[in-house]
Amino acid sequence: MKKFLSIIFAIFCISAHAQLDTEHWFAPMAVRSGITGLQSYLYLSTNETTPFSVQIYNNNILYNTVQVSKGNPVQVSIPAYFLMVTNQGDLFTPTSMGMYVKGSKKFFANYRFSVPNHAEIITSKGLAGLGKKFYAAMAPNTASEDYVNSTIGITATEDNTSVVVSGYDPNVVFSDGSSTPTKIFVLNRGQSYTMDVKSIDSPYNLTGLVGAKIESDKPVSVTNGNFNGIYTNQNFTNNDILMDQSVPVEKLGKDFVVVKGNGTIATGMETALIIATENNTALTINGVNTGISLNAGQYYMVPTTSYINQGNNNFNMSISASKNIYVYQLLAGIAASSSANEYATGGMNFIPPLSCFMPNKIDEIGFINKIGSSTFNTKLNIITQTGATVTLNGNPIASANGPYSVTGNPNWVTYSVPNVSGNITVNSTKSVTAGIAAGSGAVGFGGYFAGFSSVPAITKTGDCYAGILLQVDNTYDGYQWYLNGNPIPGATSYSVNPELYGAGTYTCLVTKNNCESRMTNPYQYTLCPPITTTTYNIGSCGTKTISPAFTNSTQAIVPTNTAIISAPVSGTAAVDPASGQITYTPNPGLTTDTTDSFIYYIQGNANPFDFEYFKNHH
């Protein structure tokens, strides 16, 4: 049997431009309470009706590939060593920990994990979560225990990323015994650096890491919080995991609404943590000037009594500042009762800033009340603009659940829907975001799922083989695309095919009714090159080993990123992750001339990296 191999290839460079996004990064966290009985899962969901592949990586090595589509969310088991730092030797040094998830279309990604009596959810902010300047957030601890800490995890998205962590209390004693005013390190793409302080090691460690400044010369992802934390003055023995992903300072805002979780006002579990990013930041709570002014890196814990009962035990509060701030909600997953301990059910949410450019829908969040095999009582909190019509899974929301006004901010209202489960889609006629507060027994957690960047951004979907689109979110009311500063006639949809118009700098002016118009940041696009075909005679009923290499680039390939995009029909194609070589083996029993084909992908080791798609005919 003769078999022929023809290679069709394309070469170009890629650059990344959120929650619903094509890329998601997760940084690790330092664990102090143990992970016996760990349930560790990545949840993926999308509004796309046509299934597409999502790849999950650790240390630039492909771990798993899954198919996701609307109505078919995916739960993927994640090894502890991806994100849980349990060995002291893996702290304060670059490691291979961290997780990167990418797909050809936009999708939601959130990491949910639990151990006996503790749980949390980390919602990825997509590309909006990547940046070069952050201020770390964690609950200011009120008790000194060996299992109570404050932790920061940082993952690099590019090689040779220099990071400086500073601005924390110089008296803190890190868990490696050091006490220095700065931590400086260099990471390559996919590497992570994790640090922590244990509350028992020094009284300065209780609050000393809150507001630490993180600066890098290339985009990084940051996870921050406590594993575990105690933040009330009424109970010093119960604790829980308090963790979420951060966003860079340029993605923050000045106006926020917080909807109470499941706890009671009296316990002090329901509160909010504010961190300033600039000096002389004045705070307003529920429309009242507090007289409090913060400098960059300083924090303020909002009194629990700031929550206002707007009716039927639906509590919310408004927070405003004169300059950009971080707001994290601290909550309880359950209410105190004779059979439940509210203090043991803490959770932490990053609260997205209000913006009329937030999306009009959240479509969809999968398995909303699950972590692995466990289910939890889950309340859905919705924040939307006043006058909006809101539906949950296509149905109107009961009037007892909202809308409720927000004291100090008449432009926004809230809903709270108890006992939600399964797959969730929220639609609004105006801007909307939504989060959950969940818990059971001694477990509590929470997270928000949209609205993490009010700056419209261009995303590339597809590839040179399957077709490319540049697109923005489809929730705006008007679009006008530009190429090199000039409007493209007729390009008034949320997406555009750049192959029709040429290489250059693309921008899109988006308009939202009753809001304003905004221009996206520029997106540099390079056209796909002409397709070249090469034919090989494989030989009679034998195998063919292909050593991938670029045809018009000097970059070396990254072997672990070589992947089969479309498998052959009449044989198998296997990638050696150590060398990147591909071995094609025809199926046994083929006795006549046979034609077969498959497609593979290779990626270079520079930044920006080159890559090629090869189509092979046998």
Secondary structure by P-SEA (a helix, b strand, c coil): cbbbbbbbbccbbbbbccccccbbbbbbbbbcccccccccbbbbcccccbbbbbbbbccccccccccccccbbbbbbbcccccccccccccccccccbbbbbccbbbbbbbbbccccccbbbbbccccccccbbbbbcccccccccccccbbbbbbcccbbbbbbccccccccccccccccccccccccccbbbbbbbccccccccccccbbbbbbccbbbbbbbbcbbbcccccccccbbbcbbbbccccccccbbbbbccccccccccbbbbbbcccbbbbbcccccccccccccbbbbccccccccccccccbbbbbbccbbbbbbbbbccccccccccccbbbbbbccccccccccccccccccccccccccbbbbbbbbcccbbbbcccccccccccccccccccccccccccccccbbbbbbccccccccccccccccccccccccccbbbbbbccccccbbbbbccccccbbbbbccccccccccccccccccccccbbbbbbbbccbbbbbccbbbbbccccbbbbbbbccccbbbbbbcccccccccccccccccccccccbbbbbcccccbbbbbcccccccccccbbbbbbbbccccbbbbbbbbcc
